[in-house]
């Protein structure tokens, strides 16, 4: 199997593997919990989440006391979704959330504002490869959705969004087909990449277009919020374009200015194969076909290579920042000779000691296309698929105190 070199191919692979995977392993009953898998306390404890029907290409945010899931694709039947789920670790219970006033879709962006989950854009290749330019806000306290005002941006998939504490900044993305007629009627060539963006203020309910970025349009890039700037890096094209980038830029919403950042000492950022976190000082980027990482320091405007981890590359990795270490979760590429294929790999990277630590294994857990959120004490991993065996759709990983600030 070819490596996942760009986002469009990655999406097709997700659909193809979903079909074959479901024929090999049946889903456990909804709400069932697999036997607990405990790790050495020196590296933390991994506990499978109660099972609910899983999905891929969904959005996940931490809402203060619960994880909110929305949209994506159910692997069984290849259905796209416009509903969601809420998981509360305190009670270990899943609760459905209402259908959103949006067409079912996947690969949208989402952020948590402190009181609402904002979702925007996304696409559905089963509906004539449509992409969307609308969005909605979900308030878990009232259990109600509110449509967002029309965005000034074109419909798209595979963009990024960050929350600044005041507004959502979205940037980039692309089109793999014809945009849906609503809310914006526009037909653009398949494979179009966007280099524009906008901010959305949920208090004023106003969109504001960003100044033009100094880098080319792209999809599948990474983005972090530093407290002062949004930094974007990497990404590539859609389809068999072989377009990929290892450059990036930083946007300051206070001054409404962009600046370029140096090229990273990494392979070009094809597709969603890279993941990134903000450490409070640096943007830590890891992934790609060779499983390499680097840290970007905005104060010195320079990159530093990370040491190699004790494993190879991971496909579609997810990551969180604990306040002291970066936690990664993913799995090796299908077709690997690794006997552990199908079992997700977790690892912690400590930038202070520049050391990697493998996390406890959780057999049956997903490793491709999952999401991860940080609760302030635990990492919750959910969704995705593992290509092998029964599907247990999530992991609650509690790190040791030495991984915390």
ABEGO torsion letter per residue (X at the ends): XBBBABAAAAAAAAAAAAAAAAAABBBBBBGBBBBBBBBBAAAEBBBBBBBBBBBBGBBBBBAGABBBBBEEBBABGGBBBABBBBBBAAAGBBBBBBBBABBBBBGBBBBBAGABBBBBEEBBAABGGBBBABBBBBBAAAGBBBBBBBBABBBBBGBBBBBAGABBBBBEEBBABBBBAOABBBBBBBGBBBABBBBBBAAAGBBBBBBBBABBBBBGBBBBBAGABBBBBEEBBBEBAGBBBABBBBBBAAAGBBBBBBBBABBBBBEAABBBBBAGABBBBBEEAAGBBBBBBAAAGBBBBBBBBABBBBBGBBBBBAGABBBBBBBBBBGBABAABGBBBBBBBBAAAGBBBBBBBBBGBBABGBBBBBAGABBBBBEEBAGBEBBBABBBBBBBAAABX
